[in-house]
Amino acid sequence: MKGVFCETLGTPDDLVVREIEDPGRPGEGEVAVDLEVRGISYTDLLMVAGRYQVKPDLPFVVGGQAAGRIAEVGPGVGDFERGDPVLAGGGCVERTVTRADRVTRLPEGVDLAEAASFGANYATALYALQRGRLLVGETLLVHGAAGGVGLAAVDVGKLMGARVIATASTAEKLAVVGQMGADHLIDYTDGFREQVKALTDDRGADVIYDPVGGDVFDESMRCIAPFGRILIVGFTGGRPALAKTNHLLIKDAEAIGFTIGALERHDPEWAERNRRTILDWLASGRIHPYISHRVPLSRTADALKLIAERKVIGKVVVVND
C-alpha cells in the first residue's frame, strides 16, 4: 500500500511517496480502517517545513485525521463492525490499525470527504467562539474567512446567532464566503478598519477571530468594540503580533489564545462534547464544510502547494488514487 512521508524537513517537493507494508491484522482492542479521504491543512505545511510547535521525529506520515470504513475488528471490540464509516488518525496512508477508542463512528449517510475535511477546522471554530463567549446578536469579525478555519468560523458563527463580517483577499473567495452566510464581505487588501466601524455604527466588532496575525491583528485592535474579545487562532500572515496592552486597557478588551491540543489534554470531556456536537450538526445538515480541491494520494505534495499558494477555499482533501 502507499504512504506519503516527510523524510527530510523542507518543502512539499521533498515529500516521498512509497510502498509500505500492510499494517497487518488488528490486535486486542484494535480495528483496521481502510482510509478513503484525508484532510490536509496549513499545519501540515508547517510541520513539513519544521516550523510547527510540535516537531515529530523523522520520518513521519503526512496528515492526520482521515475518514474511511472499518476493514476488520480485533478481539475484544464490540462497538464496531466491518463497513462502519469512521474518523481515524493515520494521515496519508491507505490503511491503518489503531485502538478502537481512538476511532469515531460517523452517522450513516455522512459524506466521507466532508467528514475528513471538517473536524479540525470546525473544532477550532467552535472552541474559539466558546472561549470568546459569543452571544446571539453580537458582531463577529472573521479574518481569513475563505481559509479552512475561517470558513468554519463563519458557518459556526451564523449557527450561534451572530452577525458575521468576513474578510478575504479576492472577489472569488468572498463569493464563497457569502454563500456560507456571512452578512457583510470586505476585501481587506487595502485595510478593513473603517468599513468595520461603518458597519457597526462606529462601535466595532464584539468578537474578532484572527487566524492571520501580524498587521491584521494590529488593525483589528483599532476596530474592536468595548468589552470585545480578540481570538488568536494562528499566524498565517507570517508573524505573531505584539498586542499593545494599552489598546486592551482603553477598550476593556481581551486577547484570548487557545489551541485544540491543549483542550484535548486539559479537558478531554469538553473536547469530546464539542466533537459530538459537530458530528450532530454535520449529520443534520446544520453545517456545510466547503471543499475546493480533491487531490490524489500520490500527489499529496500538490495539495500542500495549493495551501502554500493560497489557492484553497475552505479545504483541500486527499483521496485514494
Secondary structure as UniProt FT lines:
FT   STRAND          2..6
FT   HELIX           12..14
FT   STRAND          16..19
FT   TURN            28..29
FT   STRAND          30..40
FT   HELIX           42..49
FT   STRAND          60..61
FT   STRAND          66..73
FT   TURN            75..76
FT   TURN            82..83
FT   STRAND          85..88
FT   STRAND          95..99
FT   HELIX           100..102
FT   STRAND          104..105
FT   TURN            108..109
FT   HELIX           112..131
FT   TURN            132..133
FT   TURN            136..137
FT   STRAND          139..142
FT   TURN            145..146
FT   HELIX           148..159
FT   TURN            160..161
FT   STRAND          163..168
FT   HELIX           171..179
FT   TURN            180..181
FT   STRAND          184..187
FT   HELIX           188..190
FT   HELIX           193..199
FT   TURN            200..202
FT   STRAND          205..210
FT   HELIX           214..220
FT   TURN            221..222
FT   STRAND          224..232
FT   TURN            236..237
FT   HELIX           245..251
FT   STRAND          254..257
FT   HELIX           260..266
FT   HELIX           268..283
FT   TURN            284..285
FT   STRAND          291..296
FT   HELIX           297..299
FT   HELIX           300..308
FT   TURN            309..310
FT   STRAND          315..319
//
